[in-house]
Amino acid sequence: MHIAKQLGIEMQMNTRELQIKELLNTAYDKDVLTQAIGMLNNLIDERIQAYHRLSMDYPHARGILAKLAQKATGTKNLLARESRGNPYE
């Protein structure tokens, strides 16, 4: 929601998947898709770094945190594919 607000896109509360879909579709329509993807990638990178720091501080949680980091990396891969075309059309 914060990214949408920064891009001047009004959105409604919904599931994360639907919010991302709506953000990407609206950003595409407003010709700000590249900025939206860049902002999402920055947010994901921050989260991955936080997971890594937490895994160092809490070794027993490494497995769970590694899965979260892997999921975040998968989302970055999806965004990379999105930047080559809009799969939600």
All heavy atoms as an XYZ file, in Angstrom:
711
protein
N       0.830     -1.193      0.000
C       0.000      0.000      0.000
C       0.879      1.263      0.000
O       0.519      2.235     -0.626
C      -0.910      0.010      1.225
C      -1.917     -1.144      1.275
S      -3.067     -1.193     -0.092
C      -4.277     -0.035      0.443
N       2.008      1.196      0.689
C       2.908      2.341      0.747
C       3.480      2.640     -0.643
O       3.562      3.802     -1.042
C       4.025      2.071      1.752
C       5.016      3.168      1.872
N       4.710      4.379      2.449
C       6.299      3.263      1.465
C       5.773      5.163      2.400
N       6.747      4.498      1.804
N       3.859      1.612     -1.358
C       4.401      1.792     -2.711
C       3.342      2.386     -3.625
O       3.621      3.313     -4.386
C       4.947      0.460     -3.253
C       6.195      0.052     -2.462
C       5.254      0.552     -4.741
C       6.710     -1.338     -2.771
N       2.132      1.866     -3.542
C       1.036      2.400     -4.366
C       0.829      3.880     -4.069
O       0.671      4.690     -4.992
C      -0.245      1.619     -4.117
N       0.849      4.239     -2.808
C       0.658      5.633     -2.423
C       1.762      6.511     -2.990
O       1.502      7.598     -3.495
C       0.610      5.756     -0.898
C       0.265      7.130     -0.402
C       0.118      7.158      1.102
C      -0.301      8.532      1.561
N      -0.494      8.588      3.002
N       3.010      6.032     -2.938
C       4.128      6.795     -3.482
C       3.982      7.010     -4.988
O       4.455      8.006     -5.522
C       5.456      6.102     -3.194
C       5.881      6.190     -1.752
C       7.219      5.519     -1.534
O       7.453      4.415     -1.993
N       8.109      6.214     -0.837
N       3.343      6.057     -5.662
C       3.147      6.153     -7.111
C       1.845      6.851     -7.484
O       1.532      6.982     -8.659
C       3.188      4.748     -7.732
C       4.531      4.026     -7.653
C       4.379      2.582     -8.093
C       5.572      4.752     -8.490
N       1.072      7.263     -6.478
C      -0.192      7.934     -6.740
C      -1.285      6.988     -7.198
O      -2.181      7.379     -7.934
N      -1.213      5.743     -6.753
C      -2.190      4.723     -7.128
C      -3.069      4.430     -5.921
O      -2.569      4.086     -4.854
C      -1.491      3.430     -7.595
C      -0.657      3.703     -8.857
C      -2.498      2.315     -7.837
C       0.213      2.549     -9.288
N      -4.376      4.595     -6.106
C      -5.310      4.273     -5.028
C      -5.643      2.794     -5.081
O      -5.929      2.253     -6.149
C      -6.581      5.101     -5.166
C      -6.366      6.571     -4.887
C      -7.668      7.332     -4.841
O      -8.691      6.742     -4.431
O      -7.647      8.509     -5.216
N      -5.588      2.152     -3.918
C      -5.871      0.718     -3.845
C      -6.753      0.431     -2.642
O      -6.763      1.183     -1.677
C      -4.566     -0.075     -3.729
C      -3.727     -0.010     -4.974
S      -2.218     -0.991     -4.873
C      -2.820     -2.568     -4.375
N      -7.446     -0.690     -2.731
C      -8.272     -1.149     -1.620
C      -7.545     -2.282     -0.909
O      -6.734     -2.975     -1.502
C      -9.615     -1.636     -2.140
C     -10.426     -0.551     -2.809
C     -11.769     -1.068     -3.267
O     -12.258     -2.063     -2.770
N     -12.361     -0.388     -4.228
N      -7.879     -2.469      0.350
C      -7.306     -3.569      1.121
C      -7.807     -4.884      0.530
O      -8.972     -4.995      0.158
C      -7.708     -3.469      2.597
C      -7.094     -2.290      3.305
S      -5.300     -2.361      3.376
C      -5.039     -3.751      4.440
N      -6.889     -5.826      0.432
C      -7.224     -7.139     -0.111
C      -6.114     -8.089      0.282
O      -5.202     -7.718      1.022
C      -7.359     -7.043     -1.640
C      -8.443     -7.936     -2.174
O      -8.651     -9.038     -1.658
N      -9.139     -7.475     -3.185
N      -6.136     -9.303     -0.233
C      -5.046    -10.233      0.042
C      -3.776     -9.698     -0.608
O      -3.828     -8.907     -1.557
C      -5.344    -11.640     -0.524
O      -5.407    -11.556     -1.950
C      -6.619    -12.203      0.040
N      -2.629    -10.134     -0.119
C      -1.359     -9.670     -0.657
C      -1.256     -9.954     -2.153
O      -0.837     -9.104     -2.932
C      -0.200    -10.329      0.076
C       1.138     -9.828     -0.395
C       2.307    -10.518      0.224
N       2.008    -11.064      1.520
C       2.908    -11.511      2.367
N       4.166    -11.467      2.045
N       2.571    -12.019      3.532
N      -1.658    -11.151     -2.560
C      -1.576    -11.528     -3.970
C      -2.414    -10.588     -4.843
O      -1.953    -10.094     -5.873
C      -2.042    -12.962     -4.171
C      -1.980    -13.411     -5.614
C      -2.482    -14.832     -5.818
O      -2.723    -15.545     -4.826
O      -2.634    -15.220     -6.973
N      -3.644    -10.314     -4.407
C      -4.510     -9.425     -5.186
C      -4.013     -7.986     -5.158
O      -4.150     -7.258     -6.145
C      -5.953     -9.516     -4.694
C      -6.665    -10.835     -5.001
C      -8.060    -10.847     -4.390
C      -6.730    -11.091     -6.500
N      -3.419     -7.566     -4.048
C      -2.872     -6.216     -3.986
C      -1.720     -6.060     -4.964
O      -1.632     -5.050     -5.675
C      -2.387     -5.889     -2.573
C      -3.499     -5.558     -1.619
C      -2.968     -5.223     -0.248
O      -1.885     -5.640      0.140
N      -3.742     -4.460      0.498
N      -0.834     -7.042     -4.999
C       0.293     -6.975     -5.928
C      -0.204     -6.997     -7.362
O       0.258     -6.221     -8.209
C       1.299     -8.123     -5.657
C       1.986     -7.895     -4.312
C       2.331     -8.206     -6.781
C       2.843     -9.052     -3.852
N      -1.174     -7.857     -7.636
C      -1.738     -7.940     -8.982
C      -2.343     -6.590     -9.386
O      -2.091     -6.081    -10.482
C      -2.802     -9.046     -9.017
C      -3.370     -9.306    -10.387
C      -4.482    -10.339    -10.296
C      -3.979    -11.713    -10.627
N      -5.070    -12.688    -10.778
N      -3.121     -5.995     -8.486
C      -3.752     -4.706     -8.773
C      -2.693     -3.616     -8.943
O      -2.776     -2.779     -9.860
C      -4.723     -4.321     -7.658
C      -5.427     -2.998     -7.888
C      -6.365     -2.616     -6.750
O      -6.590     -3.427     -5.832
O      -6.860     -1.481     -6.784
N      -1.689     -3.614     -8.082
C      -0.616     -2.626     -8.175
C       0.081     -2.725     -9.526
O       0.280     -1.722    -10.211
C       0.392     -2.815     -7.044
C       1.647     -1.950     -7.133
C       1.302     -0.472     -7.013
C       2.649     -2.362     -6.076
N       0.439     -3.936     -9.927
C       1.158     -4.110    -11.187
C       0.297     -3.738    -12.387
O       0.773     -3.092    -13.321
C       1.684     -5.537    -11.310
C       2.753     -5.929    -10.283
C       3.140     -7.393    -10.451
C       3.967     -5.025    -10.363
N      -0.951     -4.139    -12.365
C      -1.842     -3.790    -13.471
C      -2.048     -2.282    -13.576
O      -1.990     -1.706    -14.667
C      -3.187     -4.496    -13.335
C      -3.147     -5.925    -13.809
O      -2.443     -6.255    -14.752
N      -3.900     -6.791    -13.153
N      -2.295     -1.628    -12.447
C      -2.519     -0.182    -12.455
C      -1.233      0.555    -12.815
O      -1.270      1.528    -13.580
C      -3.059      0.294    -11.094
O      -4.219     -0.476    -10.761
C      -3.421      1.763    -11.126
N      -0.104      0.087    -12.293
C       1.179      0.703    -12.634
C       1.451      0.566    -14.129
O       1.956      1.500    -14.763
C       2.303      0.067    -11.821
N       1.113     -0.564    -14.688
C       1.268     -0.777    -16.128
C       0.411      0.218    -16.907
O       0.888      0.857    -17.857
C       0.884     -2.219    -16.475
C       0.983     -2.554    -17.944
C       2.209     -2.866    -18.518
C      -0.152     -2.569    -18.746
C       2.302     -3.185    -19.862
C      -0.067     -2.883    -20.086
C       1.160     -3.190    -20.642
O       1.248     -3.500    -21.973
N      -0.841      0.359    -16.486
C      -1.762      1.287    -17.152
C      -1.283      2.740    -17.051
O      -1.498      3.536    -17.960
C      -3.175      1.176    -16.571
C      -3.841     -0.155    -16.894
O      -3.381     -0.852    -17.826
O      -4.819     -0.500    -16.194
N      -0.663      3.097    -15.921
C      -0.202      4.473    -15.700
C       1.233      4.681    -16.177
O       1.811      5.739    -15.940
C      -0.310      4.833    -14.217
C      -1.727      4.950    -13.726
C      -1.729      5.460    -12.304
C      -3.147      5.815    -11.927
N      -3.197      6.939    -11.017
N       1.810      3.661    -16.794
C       3.175      3.723    -17.323
C       4.217      3.984    -16.233
O       5.182      4.724    -16.444
C       3.263      4.781    -18.432
C       4.450      4.546    -19.347
O       4.844      3.374    -19.525
O       4.990      5.528    -19.886
N       3.999      3.404    -15.052
C       4.973      3.499    -13.965
C       5.354      2.097    -13.479
O       5.791      1.926    -12.348
C       4.449      4.372    -12.792
C       4.345      5.821    -13.195
C       3.139      3.848    -12.246
N       5.214      1.118    -14.362
C       5.485     -0.264    -13.983
C       6.943     -0.459    -13.566
O       7.222     -1.125    -12.572
C       5.134     -1.215    -15.127
C       5.315     -2.705    -14.849
C       4.435     -3.135    -13.687
C       4.992     -3.521    -16.095
N       7.864      0.142    -14.296
C       9.284     -0.005    -13.969
C       9.572      0.516    -12.567
O      10.297     -0.129    -11.801
C      10.150      0.735    -15.004
O       9.857      0.211    -16.302
C      11.620      0.565    -14.727
N       8.993      1.662    -12.220
C       9.195      2.216    -10.878
C       8.582      1.303     -9.821
O       9.183      1.071     -8.770
C       8.593      3.619    -10.751
C       9.283      4.662    -11.589
C       8.605      4.854    -12.939
O       8.148      3.915    -13.578
N       8.544      6.090    -13.391
N       7.391      0.783    -10.082
C       6.731     -0.093     -9.114
C       7.559     -1.348     -8.875
O       7.753     -1.761     -7.730
C       5.328     -0.456     -9.605
N       8.055     -1.943     -9.941
C       8.864     -3.158     -9.803
C      10.161     -2.848     -9.052
O      10.577     -3.627     -8.183
C       9.129     -3.786    -11.181
C       7.832     -4.387    -11.725
C      10.224     -4.843    -11.102
C       7.912     -4.900    -13.137
N      10.774     -1.720     -9.359
C      11.991     -1.337     -8.645
C      11.752     -1.154     -7.156
O      12.552     -1.604     -6.330
N      10.649     -0.512     -6.817
C      10.318     -0.295     -5.406
C      10.013     -1.615     -4.703
O      10.428     -1.832     -3.562
C       9.145      0.669     -5.293
C       9.487      2.064     -5.788
S       8.041      3.121     -5.985
C       7.932      3.797     -4.342
N       9.298     -2.499     -5.379
C       9.013     -3.807     -4.800
C      10.294     -4.596     -4.599
O      10.483     -5.254     -3.566
C       8.033     -4.589     -5.683
C       6.582     -4.128     -5.637
C       5.779     -4.780     -6.763
C       5.953     -4.450     -4.286
N      11.200     -4.548     -5.571
C      12.476     -5.254     -5.441
C      13.294     -4.720     -4.272
O      13.910     -5.499     -3.533
C      13.280     -5.175     -6.737
C      12.874     -6.233     -7.719
O      12.582     -7.367     -7.352
N      12.844     -5.879     -8.988
N      13.294     -3.401     -4.081
C      14.008     -2.819     -2.938
C      13.421     -3.315     -1.622
O      14.164     -3.669     -0.695
C      13.968     -1.292     -2.993
C      14.836     -0.733     -4.093
O      15.749     -1.391     -4.580
N      14.545      0.487     -4.505
N      12.098     -3.338     -1.539
C      11.436     -3.825     -0.330
C      11.779     -5.292     -0.078
O      12.097     -5.687      1.057
C       9.917     -3.651     -0.458
C       9.076     -4.161      0.703
C       9.388     -3.400      1.987
C       7.603     -4.050      0.359
N      11.757     -6.088     -1.122
C      12.077     -7.516     -0.982
C      13.525     -7.691     -0.545
O      13.816     -8.513      0.337
C      11.784     -8.265     -2.295
C      10.270     -8.302     -2.547
C      12.360     -9.675     -2.258
C       9.880     -8.752     -3.940
N      14.443     -6.923     -1.116
C      15.851     -7.006     -0.715
C      16.023     -6.670      0.766
O      16.782     -7.346      1.479
C      16.716     -6.070     -1.562
C      16.904     -6.575     -2.978
O      16.766     -7.794     -3.215
O      17.197     -5.732     -3.860
N      15.312     -5.658      1.234
C      15.366     -5.299      2.657
C      14.871     -6.450      3.521
O      15.462     -6.749      4.570
C      14.536     -4.050      2.925
C      15.120     -2.782      2.349
C      14.175     -1.595      2.462
O      13.145     -1.692      3.158
O      14.473     -0.554      1.829
N      13.803     -7.094      3.096
C      13.268     -8.223      3.861
C      14.255     -9.391      3.884
O      14.440    -10.028      4.922
C      11.932     -8.670      3.269
C      10.860     -7.620      3.393
C       9.775     -8.043      4.347
N       8.861     -6.940      4.595
C       7.637     -6.863      4.125
N       7.165     -7.823      3.363
N       6.873     -5.838      4.423
N      14.858     -9.693      2.745
C      15.824    -10.794      2.682
C      16.997    -10.514      3.623
O      17.449    -11.401      4.352
C      16.308    -11.032      1.237
C      15.161    -11.599      0.394
C      17.509    -11.965      1.203
C      15.456    -11.678     -1.093
N      17.477     -9.280      3.638
C      18.560     -8.909      4.552
C      18.131     -9.056      6.008
O      18.903     -9.527      6.850
C      19.022     -7.476      4.273
C      19.752     -7.321      2.968
C      20.054     -5.867      2.630
O      19.793     -4.961      3.424
N      20.597     -5.646      1.446
N      16.897     -8.674      6.308
C      16.384     -8.819      7.673
C      16.295    -10.293      8.060
O      16.665    -10.659      9.182
C      15.017     -8.156      7.802
N      15.837    -11.153      7.141
C      15.781    -12.586      7.422
C      17.176    -13.129      7.707
O      17.362    -13.946      8.605
C      15.156    -13.357      6.255
C      13.723    -13.001      5.942
C      13.259    -13.028      4.635
C      12.824    -12.637      6.942
C      11.938    -12.712      4.332
C      11.507    -12.310      6.646
C      11.070    -12.347      5.338
O       9.777    -12.033      5.038
N      18.154    -12.674      6.935
C      19.527    -13.135      7.138
C      20.047    -12.705      8.517
O      20.636    -13.506      9.243
C      20.437    -12.614      6.028
C      21.863    -13.032      6.187
N      22.265    -14.340      6.046
C      22.970    -12.317      6.499
C      23.561    -14.418      6.256
N      24.018    -13.203      6.534
N      19.818    -11.435      8.870
C      20.253    -10.954     10.186
C      19.580    -11.744     11.308
O      20.227    -12.141     12.281
C      19.940     -9.468     10.341
C      20.902     -8.553      9.620
C      20.715     -7.091     10.039
N      19.345     -6.617      9.900
C      18.835     -6.111      8.768
N      19.577     -6.013      7.692
N      17.592     -5.685      8.737
N      18.282    -11.976     11.171
C      17.559    -12.722     12.196
C      18.065    -14.154     12.308
O      18.149    -14.710     13.406
C      16.056    -12.716     11.897
C      15.339    -11.395     12.147
C      13.934    -11.435     11.568
C      15.296    -11.087     13.640
N      18.418    -14.745     11.170
C      18.915    -16.127     11.210
C      20.257    -16.210     11.929
O      20.571    -17.238     12.536
C      19.021    -16.718      9.800
O      20.079    -16.136      9.081
N      21.037    -15.137     11.864
C      22.308    -15.111     12.597
C      22.049    -14.944     14.098
O      22.747    -15.545     14.920
C      23.196    -13.973     12.090
C      23.527    -14.075     10.607
S      24.328    -15.608     10.154
C      25.996    -15.189     10.511
N      21.063    -14.131     14.436
C      20.749    -13.885     15.840
C      19.984    -15.042     16.480
O      20.082    -15.254     17.689
C      19.923    -12.600     15.987
C      20.720    -11.351     15.636
O      21.967    -11.412     15.650
O      20.086    -10.311     15.341
N      19.202    -15.750     15.675
C      18.360    -16.838     16.183
C      18.592    -18.093     15.333
O      17.802    -18.408     14.448
C      16.884    -16.433     16.143
C      16.616    -15.177     16.934
C      16.536    -13.931     16.295
C      16.471    -15.223     18.320
C      16.304    -12.772     17.020
C      16.237    -14.064     19.046
C      16.161    -12.851     18.394
O      15.939    -11.703     19.115
N      19.677    -18.804     15.606
C      20.043    -19.960     14.778
C      18.965    -21.042     14.704
O      18.861    -21.735     13.688
C      21.305    -20.507     15.439
C      21.751    -19.492     16.420
C      20.624    -18.549     16.665
N      18.166    -21.187     15.735
C      17.115    -22.213     15.714
C      15.997    -21.879     14.727
O      15.225    -22.756     14.353
C      16.530    -22.428     17.120
C      17.517    -23.023     18.076
N      18.049    -24.278     17.911
C      18.083    -22.516     19.198
C      18.889    -24.539     18.887
N      18.937    -23.475     19.694
N      15.917    -20.636     14.310
C      14.878    -20.216     13.371
C      15.395    -20.175     11.932
O      14.667    -19.774     11.027
C      14.353    -18.839     13.765
N      16.623    -20.618     11.712
C      17.221    -20.524     10.374
C      16.401    -21.210      9.305
O      16.260    -20.699      8.198
C      18.632    -21.104     10.379
C      19.640    -20.129     10.848
C      21.058    -20.560     10.558
N      21.948    -19.575     11.149
C      23.028    -19.877     11.798
N      23.411    -21.134     11.929
N      23.776    -18.928     12.306
N      15.868    -22.375      9.593
C      15.093    -23.113      8.599
C      13.883    -22.326      8.118
O      13.643    -22.204      6.913
N      13.140    -21.795      9.053
C      11.946    -21.013      8.715
C      12.335    -19.738      7.972
O      11.731    -19.380      6.958
C      11.147    -20.667      9.997
C      10.584    -21.944     10.614
C      10.045    -19.660      9.712
C      10.032    -21.777     11.999
N      13.361    -19.063      8.468
C      13.797    -17.819      7.832
C      14.354    -18.070      6.432
O      14.162    -17.253      5.531
C      14.828    -17.112      8.720
C      14.268    -16.588     10.049
C      15.392    -16.206     10.996
C      13.341    -15.409      9.805
N      15.022    -19.206      6.244
C      15.538    -19.549      4.915
C      14.384    -19.748      3.939
O      14.471    -19.340      2.771
C      16.410    -20.802      4.986
N      13.303    -20.365      4.407
C      12.125    -20.550      3.544
C      11.506    -19.207      3.179
O      11.079    -19.010      2.041
C      11.098    -21.454      4.228
C      11.521    -22.897      4.280
C      10.497    -23.753      4.978
C      11.004    -25.178      5.107
N      10.084    -26.030      5.842
N      11.447    -18.294      4.132
C      10.903    -16.962      3.848
C      11.783    -16.234      2.834
O      11.277    -15.582      1.915
C      10.782    -16.148      5.138
C       9.705    -16.606      6.116
C       9.830    -15.843      7.434
C       8.323    -16.431      5.526
N      13.105    -16.354      2.999
C      14.023    -15.715      2.050
C      13.880    -16.340      0.665
O      13.914    -15.636     -0.350
C      15.459    -15.837      2.552
N      13.688    -17.651      0.620
C      13.515    -18.334     -0.657
C      12.221    -17.876     -1.344
O      12.204    -17.636     -2.550
C      13.488    -19.844     -0.444
C      13.404    -20.644     -1.720
C      13.431    -22.143     -1.447
O      13.122    -22.593     -0.341
N      13.805    -22.898     -2.450
N      11.166    -17.724     -0.570
C       9.901    -17.240     -1.124
C      10.069    -15.816     -1.663
O       9.567    -15.485     -2.740
C       8.814    -17.280     -0.053
C       7.450    -16.898     -0.547
C       6.408    -17.060      0.542
C       5.037    -16.690      0.028
N       4.016    -16.825      1.060
N      10.788    -14.986     -0.927
C      11.031    -13.612     -1.369
C      11.842    -13.600     -2.665
O      11.559    -12.819     -3.575
C      11.751    -12.829     -0.274
N      12.816    -14.485     -2.759
C      13.610    -14.585     -3.981
C      12.736    -15.032     -5.149
O      12.881    -14.523     -6.275
C      14.788    -15.556     -3.779
O      15.605    -15.067     -2.700
C      15.631    -15.674     -5.029
N      11.822    -15.938     -4.903
C      10.878    -16.368     -5.935
C      10.011    -15.214     -6.412
O       9.728    -15.086     -7.611
N       9.600    -14.366     -5.492
C       8.803    -13.195     -5.857
C       9.626    -12.244     -6.724
O       9.116    -11.683     -7.692
C       8.287    -12.472     -4.600
O       7.498    -13.396     -3.830
C       7.449    -11.260     -4.953
N      10.916    -12.089     -6.394
C      11.787    -11.244     -7.220
C      11.885    -11.817     -8.635
O      11.893    -11.062     -9.614
C      13.179    -11.143     -6.602
C      13.260    -10.171     -5.460
C      14.674     -9.956     -5.026
C      15.383     -9.178     -6.103
N      16.605     -8.539     -5.690
N      11.947    -13.135     -8.745
C      11.995    -13.765    -10.064
C      10.707    -13.499    -10.836
O      10.740    -13.251    -12.037
C      12.256    -15.264     -9.944
C      13.637    -15.573     -9.431
O      14.557    -14.770     -9.558
N      13.799    -16.736     -8.824
N       9.578    -13.560    -10.144
C       8.295    -13.246    -10.779
C       8.288    -11.803    -11.269
O       7.840    -11.519    -12.382
C       7.135    -13.470     -9.801
C       5.762    -13.007    -10.279
C       5.265    -13.883    -11.425
C       4.768    -13.045     -9.128
N       8.802    -10.890    -10.471
C       8.862     -9.487    -10.865
C       9.787     -9.291    -12.060
O       9.524     -8.440    -12.918
C       9.296     -8.608     -9.694
C       8.285     -8.479     -8.561
C       8.901     -7.736     -7.385
C       7.026     -7.794     -9.031
N      10.851    -10.067    -12.132
C      11.750     -9.981    -13.293
C      11.002    -10.388    -14.555
O      11.140     -9.752    -15.602
C      12.974    -10.852    -13.079
N      10.193    -11.447    -14.455
C       9.384    -11.862    -15.604
C       8.343    -10.791    -15.930
O       8.070    -10.517    -17.094
C       8.694    -13.203    -15.326
C       9.628    -14.383    -15.373
C       8.890    -15.696    -15.373
N       8.009    -15.897    -14.241
C       8.374    -16.424    -13.071
N       9.611    -16.802    -12.864
N       7.484    -16.587    -12.103
N       7.796    -10.171    -14.899
C       6.783     -9.121    -15.084
C       7.388     -7.947    -15.836
O       6.715     -7.337    -16.674
C       6.252     -8.671    -13.718
C       5.376     -7.440    -13.754
C       4.064     -7.645    -14.455
O       3.607     -8.775    -14.548
O       3.506     -6.635    -14.924
N       8.628     -7.635    -15.563
C       9.244     -6.478    -16.222
C       9.421     -6.712    -17.714
O       9.566     -5.767    -18.484
C      10.591     -6.153    -15.581
O      11.530     -7.165    -15.845
N       9.358     -7.971    -18.138
C       9.453     -8.286    -19.573
C       8.078     -8.354    -20.236
O       7.990     -8.529    -21.440
C      10.187     -9.611    -19.751
C      11.638     -9.546    -19.309
C      12.380    -10.789    -19.649
N      11.939    -11.970    -18.937
C      12.423    -12.389    -17.762
N      13.357    -11.699    -17.159
N      11.968    -13.493    -17.206
N       7.021     -8.253    -19.459
C       5.664     -8.299    -19.988
C       4.675     -8.394    -18.852
O       5.052     -8.731    -17.739
N       3.417     -8.118    -19.107
C       2.395     -8.096    -18.063
C       1.593     -9.395    -18.080
O       0.655     -9.523    -18.846
C       1.477     -6.876    -18.246
C       0.534     -6.695    -17.092
O       0.549     -7.456    -16.137
N      -0.305     -5.688    -17.173
N       1.942    -10.388    -17.227
C       1.238    -11.670    -17.246
C      -0.158    -11.617    -16.647
O      -0.908    -12.585    -16.729
C       2.137    -12.588    -16.412
C       2.799    -11.666    -15.450
C       2.998    -10.364    -16.219
N      -0.546    -10.493    -16.025
C      -1.851    -10.410    -15.383
C      -2.928     -9.854    -16.294
O      -4.034     -9.590    -15.872
C      -1.758     -9.545    -14.108
C      -0.878    -10.179    -13.072
C       0.307     -9.596    -12.699
C      -1.231    -11.383    -12.489
C       1.123    -10.184    -11.754
C      -0.426    -11.975    -11.553
C       0.740    -11.367    -11.184
O       1.547    -11.957    -10.254
N      -2.609     -9.625    -17.549
C      -3.611     -9.099    -18.474
C      -4.617    -10.170    -18.812
O      -4.338    -11.314    -18.903
C      -2.959     -8.588    -19.742
C      -2.148     -7.345    -19.480
C      -1.606     -6.749    -20.765
O      -0.963     -7.449    -21.542
O      -1.852     -5.562    -20.965
